[in-house]
Amino acid sequence: MKFSVFDYIAGCASTFFTLQYGLLPSAIFLTVYFVLKFVVNLRLSKRERVEQLAEGMAKRQRERHAHKSDGN
């Protein structure tokens, strides 16, 4: 698993919450952070799939169009 700069920042914030307020606020913060990160990644991956599908459809349409042009 690859960690981003934001993950390290979240780790630092979690450490701060642990030292200041105890484990519960830290655990809540990390849970919220990683759930939001997961949701954002799901949306981005869905967007990428849609873009790939659109590219594939455009490519097939160009190929059909070129094939029709060759036939005439």
Sine and cosine of phi, psi and omega as CSV:
sin_phi,cos_phi,sin_psi,cos_psi,sin_omega,cos_omega
0.00,0.00,0.73,-0.68,-0.01,-1.00
-1.00,-0.10,0.73,-0.69,0.02,-1.00
-0.97,-0.22,0.63,-0.78,0.03,-1.00
-0.99,-0.11,0.11,-0.99,0.05,-1.00
-0.87,0.50,-0.61,0.79,0.00,-1.00
-0.90,0.44,-0.54,0.84,0.05,-1.00
-0.91,0.43,-0.67,0.74,0.03,-1.00
-0.91,0.40,-0.63,0.78,0.05,-1.00
-0.89,0.45,-0.67,0.75,0.04,-1.00
-0.88,0.47,-0.61,0.79,0.06,-1.00
-0.90,0.45,-0.66,0.75,0.04,-1.00
-0.91,0.42,-0.68,0.73,0.03,-1.00
-0.89,0.45,-0.64,0.77,0.03,-1.00
-0.88,0.47,-0.67,0.74,0.04,-1.00
-0.88,0.48,-0.68,0.74,0.03,-1.00
-0.87,0.50,-0.74,0.67,0.01,-1.00
-0.88,0.48,-0.62,0.79,0.01,-1.00
-0.90,0.44,-0.71,0.70,-0.04,-1.00
-0.93,0.36,-0.60,0.80,-0.06,-1.00
-0.99,0.14,-0.69,0.72,-0.21,-0.98
-0.85,-0.53,-0.20,0.98,-0.01,-1.00
0.95,-0.32,-0.04,-1.00,-0.12,-0.99
-0.96,0.28,-0.56,0.83,-0.09,-1.00
-0.88,0.47,-0.78,0.63,0.04,-1.00
-0.87,0.49,-0.58,0.81,0.03,-1.00
-0.91,0.42,-0.70,0.71,0.01,-1.00
-0.90,0.43,-0.64,0.77,0.03,-1.00
-0.90,0.43,-0.71,0.71,0.01,-1.00
-0.86,0.51,-0.76,0.66,-0.02,-1.00
-0.90,0.43,-0.62,0.79,0.03,-1.00
-0.89,0.46,-0.74,0.68,0.01,-1.00
-0.89,0.46,-0.69,0.72,-0.02,-1.00
-0.86,0.51,-0.77,0.64,-0.07,-1.00
-0.96,0.29,-0.51,0.86,0.09,-1.00
-0.91,0.41,-0.71,0.70,0.04,-1.00
-0.89,0.46,-0.65,0.76,0.02,-1.00
-0.89,0.46,-0.67,0.74,0.01,-1.00
-0.89,0.46,-0.70,0.71,-0.01,-1.00
-0.89,0.45,-0.69,0.72,0.01,-1.00
-0.89,0.45,-0.68,0.74,0.01,-1.00
-0.90,0.44,-0.61,0.80,0.03,-1.00
-0.89,0.45,-0.69,0.72,-0.01,-1.00
-0.91,0.41,-0.64,0.77,0.01,-1.00
-0.92,0.40,-0.67,0.74,-0.02,-1.00
-0.92,0.39,-0.57,0.82,0.06,-1.00
-0.91,0.42,-0.66,0.75,0.03,-1.00
-0.88,0.47,-0.68,0.73,0.03,-1.00
-0.88,0.47,-0.66,0.76,0.01,-1.00
-0.90,0.45,-0.65,0.76,0.01,-1.00
-0.90,0.43,-0.67,0.74,0.01,-1.00
-0.90,0.43,-0.66,0.75,0.03,-1.00
-0.90,0.43,-0.65,0.76,0.04,-1.00
-0.89,0.45,-0.69,0.73,0.01,-1.00
-0.90,0.44,-0.65,0.76,0.04,-1.00
-0.90,0.45,-0.68,0.73,0.02,-1.00
-0.89,0.45,-0.66,0.75,0.02,-1.00
-0.91,0.41,-0.66,0.75,0.01,-1.00
-0.90,0.43,-0.63,0.78,0.01,-1.00
-0.90,0.44,-0.72,0.70,0.02,-1.00
-0.89,0.46,-0.63,0.78,0.01,-1.00
-0.91,0.41,-0.66,0.75,0.06,-1.00
-0.89,0.46,-0.66,0.75,0.01,-1.00
-0.90,0.44,-0.67,0.74,0.03,-1.00
-0.90,0.43,-0.65,0.76,-0.01,-1.00
-0.90,0.43,-0.67,0.74,0.02,-1.00
-0.92,0.39,-0.60,0.80,0.01,-1.00
-0.91,0.41,-0.65,0.76,0.04,-1.00
-0.91,0.42,-0.62,0.78,-0.01,-1.00
-0.91,0.41,-0.59,0.81,0.01,-1.00
-0.93,0.36,-0.53,0.85,-0.05,-1.00
-0.96,0.27,-0.41,0.91,-0.05,-1.00
-0.99,0.11,0.00,0.00,0.00,0.00
